[in-house]
Amino acid sequence: MKHYDVIVLGLGAMGSSALYQLASRNVSVLGIDQYDPPHRLGSTHGESRITRVACGEGPMYSALARRSHRIWTELEEQLDVSLMRLNGLAVIGGPRGAHRHQNPRFVETTEEAADLAGVKYERLSPAELMARHPAFRISDDEKVYFDKDSGYVTPEACIRAQLVRARQQKADIRINERVTSYESVSGGVCVVTDRGVYHAGQLIITAGPWLPQLLRSPVELKVQRQVLYWFALADRKSLEMYQPENFPAFIWMVPGRDQNIYGLPALGGVSDGVKIATEQEQTEDTPESVSRVVSEEERRSMFATYVEPFFNGVTSQCVRAEVCLYTKVKDARFIIDRHPDMPNVLVASPCSGHGFKHSGGIGEVLAKLALRETIPADIDMRQFTFEEPARVGAA
Ligand SMILES: Cc1cc2nc3c(=O)[nH]c(=O)nc-3n(C[C@H](O)[C@H](O)[C@H](O)COP(=O)(O)OP(=O)(O)OC[C@H]3O[C@@H](n4cnc5c(N)ncnc54)[C@H](O)[C@@H]3O)c2cc1C
């Protein structure tokens, strides 16, 4: 039986990144996935993800996003592929729509994070945003944050690129193989799959929405069904309004609605449409129980409630819809930590609905933790522990 320095369990956004980082450090590493990533059953599919350095979730995330941008740029150069485009971000919110991650100050927190991270931004009036980006229909009482250090990244392409580079640097990869158990043994960890048994000094678990089933630890993780929708555009002129040079990524606490929306530029033609989605907090699921079918009623309701009132040039024809899973920790935090009972096991649960933009940097952190390298001082690992970090000002 081959002994590895490190095994990575799960090769989605976080695992493929960790595998690539470990392989490029010249250690013996095995990556295992129950499917053939990138696939459509976890959290990392659907064409595009917003990336932003200044995050309304808090300033502790900026250093991870910046590292991810650097890593994706390096991968683009190494493999001659396109992974990311910083075409701008609008964060829009007003008094009638203040729900996001329980942070009613999402726009202001984004500005504070931008100040701390040195991101240049503008505060635009709704009229100014609509003059620049005529696709939006924004009411007068909304605030608009806008920066150009943000944009979008293509998640499936990032996974592919990281796995290609990991293979080139001698990582072993086993796909369509499911880990059924793992345990601490003398000198490390023993991992059992439906096809074999492997030993390693360290195990990194990056199992996304399957993490609750694999994690023997009392942390609350909620898996939530989310739906991504693409609506066809009216004509070529409308398509132009939604192309990356004319339409930024956006997060919008839309007025008078239960959910926030976000969206990304059109990356195809008129009939491929523009991607717009909501975030629901009401229901919980598992990857096995979740309904992956998006009904006609859901599509109709999405268009009537969240698309038609807020955008120009979009038709009611829903050309694509994908179910994707959030894995949420309380307060939309990330966990990137050693297992409390198994010191040779590292766990990363950095979804909480906003993890992809940090995945390049998180893979690097996981590799450093596994190899006991120093974590750069600008990444505050105390924020990402199993135990909730003490809040500033808390008793
Ligand atoms: C609808 C939606 C929109 C989002 N939008 C954004 C956004 O705009 N910006 C942003 O930054 N983030 C966004 N996110 C969050 C981001 O996509 C996630 O944080 C990220 O994709 C999580 O990656 P992961 O590696 O943890 O999980 P996954 O990519 O799901 O990977 C987990 C892997 O583990 C494997 N696995 C699990 N169990 C086993 C087992 N027992 N044996 C072997 N393999 C196993 C799975 O097959 C899977 O490949 C969004 C998420 C969703 C769902």
PDBQT file of the ligand as one rigid body, heavy atoms in Angstrom, charges set to zero:
ROOT
HETATM    1  C1  LIG A 401     -25.734  28.788  -6.348  1.00  0.00    +0.000 C 
HETATM    2  C2  LIG A 401     -24.377  29.151  -5.819  1.00  0.00    +0.000 A 
HETATM    3  C3  LIG A 401     -23.853  30.395  -6.131  1.00  0.00    +0.000 A 
HETATM    4  C4  LIG A 401     -22.616  30.782  -5.615  1.00  0.00    +0.000 A 
HETATM    5  N1  LIG A 401     -22.105  31.994  -5.969  1.00  0.00    +0.000 NA
HETATM    6  C5  LIG A 401     -20.876  32.345  -5.540  1.00  0.00    +0.000 A 
HETATM    7  C6  LIG A 401     -20.279  33.543  -6.017  1.00  0.00    +0.000 A 
HETATM    8  O1  LIG A 401     -20.855  34.269  -6.849  1.00  0.00    +0.000 OA
HETATM    9  N2  LIG A 401     -19.043  33.845  -5.561  1.00  0.00    +0.000 N 
HETATM   10  C7  LIG A 401     -18.367  33.050  -4.689  1.00  0.00    +0.000 A 
HETATM   11  O2  LIG A 401     -17.238  33.385  -4.318  1.00  0.00    +0.000 OA
HETATM   12  N3  LIG A 401     -18.905  31.890  -4.234  1.00  0.00    +0.000 NA
HETATM   13  C8  LIG A 401     -20.134  31.524  -4.641  1.00  0.00    +0.000 A 
HETATM   14  N4  LIG A 401     -20.684  30.338  -4.240  1.00  0.00    +0.000 N 
HETATM   15  C9  LIG A 401     -19.949  29.494  -3.279  1.00  0.00    +0.000 C 
HETATM   16  C10 LIG A 401     -18.911  28.613  -3.954  1.00  0.00    +0.000 C 
HETATM   17  O3  LIG A 401     -19.359  28.137  -5.190  1.00  0.00    +0.000 OA
HETATM   18  C11 LIG A 401     -18.557  27.484  -2.980  1.00  0.00    +0.000 C 
HETATM   19  O4  LIG A 401     -18.006  28.086  -1.821  1.00  0.00    +0.000 OA
HETATM   20  C12 LIG A 401     -17.570  26.497  -3.527  1.00  0.00    +0.000 C 
HETATM   21  O5  LIG A 401     -17.928  26.088  -4.808  1.00  0.00    +0.000 OA
HETATM   22  C13 LIG A 401     -17.477  25.305  -2.564  1.00  0.00    +0.000 C 
HETATM   23  O6  LIG A 401     -16.550  24.376  -3.063  1.00  0.00    +0.000 OA
HETATM   24  P1  LIG A 401     -16.220  23.030  -2.285  1.00  0.00    +0.000 P 
HETATM   25  O7  LIG A 401     -14.928  22.539  -2.825  1.00  0.00    +0.000 OA
HETATM   26  O8  LIG A 401     -16.327  23.245  -0.808  1.00  0.00    +0.000 OA
HETATM   27  O9  LIG A 401     -17.416  22.016  -2.648  1.00  0.00    +0.000 OA
HETATM   28  P2  LIG A 401     -17.623  21.152  -3.986  1.00  0.00    +0.000 P 
HETATM   29  O10 LIG A 401     -17.139  21.885  -5.163  1.00  0.00    +0.000 OA
HETATM   30  O11 LIG A 401     -19.026  20.662  -3.977  1.00  0.00    +0.000 OA
HETATM   31  O12 LIG A 401     -16.621  19.932  -3.812  1.00  0.00    +0.000 OA
HETATM   32  C14 LIG A 401     -16.786  18.889  -2.902  1.00  0.00    +0.000 C 
HETATM   33  C15 LIG A 401     -16.257  17.627  -3.583  1.00  0.00    +0.000 C 
HETATM   34  O13 LIG A 401     -16.122  16.595  -2.622  1.00  0.00    +0.000 OA
HETATM   35  C16 LIG A 401     -16.468  15.380  -3.240  1.00  0.00    +0.000 C 
HETATM   36  N5  LIG A 401     -16.833  14.407  -2.195  1.00  0.00    +0.000 N 
HETATM   37  C17 LIG A 401     -17.752  14.604  -1.221  1.00  0.00    +0.000 A 
HETATM   38  N6  LIG A 401     -17.843  13.508  -0.438  1.00  0.00    +0.000 NA
HETATM   39  C18 LIG A 401     -16.968  12.604  -0.928  1.00  0.00    +0.000 A 
HETATM   40  C19 LIG A 401     -16.614  11.266  -0.558  1.00  0.00    +0.000 A 
HETATM   41  N7  LIG A 401     -17.185  10.653   0.483  1.00  0.00    +0.000 N 
HETATM   42  N8  LIG A 401     -15.673  10.655  -1.282  1.00  0.00    +0.000 NA
HETATM   43  C20 LIG A 401     -15.071  11.262  -2.334  1.00  0.00    +0.000 A 
HETATM   44  N9  LIG A 401     -15.384  12.515  -2.737  1.00  0.00    +0.000 NA
HETATM   45  C21 LIG A 401     -16.313  13.183  -2.047  1.00  0.00    +0.000 A 
HETATM   46  C22 LIG A 401     -17.632  15.758  -4.140  1.00  0.00    +0.000 C 
HETATM   47  O14 LIG A 401     -17.888  14.830  -5.154  1.00  0.00    +0.000 OA
HETATM   48  C23 LIG A 401     -17.197  17.114  -4.658  1.00  0.00    +0.000 C 
HETATM   49  O15 LIG A 401     -16.526  17.009  -5.903  1.00  0.00    +0.000 OA
HETATM   50  C24 LIG A 401     -21.901  29.904  -4.754  1.00  0.00    +0.000 A 
HETATM   51  C25 LIG A 401     -22.423  28.641  -4.466  1.00  0.00    +0.000 A 
HETATM   52  C26 LIG A 401     -23.639  28.250  -5.005  1.00  0.00    +0.000 A 
HETATM   53  C27 LIG A 401     -24.175  26.888  -4.693  1.00  0.00    +0.000 C 
ENDROOT
TORSDOF 0
